[in-house]
Every structure is written in structure tokens, then in C-alpha cells.
């Protein structure tokens, strides 16, 4: 399966979406635990979105989720392709 064929599959983009969302949840929770020592959702999100930083926060989160999801999904689909080619 070539790159264009892979990214034209609906399953690939579903994987990108779910892996990206999962990454954001884990990343934000771990960051919050390290920075605040517990689950302090209000302080975590207030600090990151106050003083006009809301757009930057959302854009950064979306970009990070897409990058992680795309890279991992690509690796999974490529690995599946190689396993199928062997059999």
C-alpha cells in the first residue's frame, strides 16, 4: 500500500483521531500531575488560557494531537502492510 492509498482510507484517519485524542488526555493529565501535584483542572487550564493564550493553547493541542496521531497511525498501518506482505 502506497502512502496516498494509506491516507485515503477512512480507517487511517479514525486511527489518527483516536490516537491523537488519547495522547492529549494522557499528556495533559501527566503534565498536570507533575506541575500541580494532583488533579487541579481549573488551575491547569486557567494558566494556559488566560491573557489571550487560548488560541495558542488550542492550536498547540490540535497540532500536537495531529502529529502524534499521524505518526503512530502511519507506523501501525505500515507495519500491518509489511506483515501482510510476508504472509
N, C-alpha and C positions, 0 to 999 in steps of 0.2 A: 504494500500500500504506500503510495507516494504521499508527500506532505499535503498537497492540495486535496487529495482524496480523503485523507485523515481529517483535515479541518472542515471538510464539508459534511461530515457525519454529525447528526444530532446528538448521538451518544457522547461524542468527544466534548461538545460544548456543555452538556449536562455535567460531565465529569469536572470540567473547568469550573463551573459554577459551584458545585458542591464542595470540591476541594478548596476553592478559594474562601467560601463562607466558613468552612471548618477551620481553615488556617487563621482567619481573622478572629474567630471566637477564642481559639486556644492562645493566640498571640496576645490579644488584649487582656485575657484573664491572667496569663502568666506575667505580663507587664504590670498589671495592677497589683498582683500579689507581691512582686519584688519591690515596687515603688512605694506601696502603701501598707504592706504587711497584712493585707486582708482584702475582703470584698467591699471596697468603697467606690461603688459605681458612680455616685454623684460627683465625688471629688475628682475621680479619674476623667470623666467626660467633661466636666466643667473646666478643668485646667486645659484640656486640649481644644476646647471650642470657644473659649472666651476671647475677648478683644479681637474679633474678626478672624479668628483662626478656624472657624467652622468649615469654610470651603477647602482650606488646605488639609484639614483633618480628613474630610470625606474623600477628597481627591487622592490623598495618600493611601487611605484604606482601600479604595477601589483599585488603584494601581498595584498595590502590593498583593491583593487578593487575586487579581487577574494574572499577574506574573507568576505567582506560586502555583495557582491552579493550572495555568497553561503548561508550565514546565513539567509538573508532575504528571498531568494527564498525557502529555506528549510522550513521556518516558514509559508510562503504562501501556499506551497503545502501541508504541514501537516495540516494547518487549513482547507483547502479545503477538505482534506481527512476526517477530523472529521465532517465537515458539511454534507458531502455526506453520511457518516455512520449514522447520526441522521435521515436523510430523507429516 
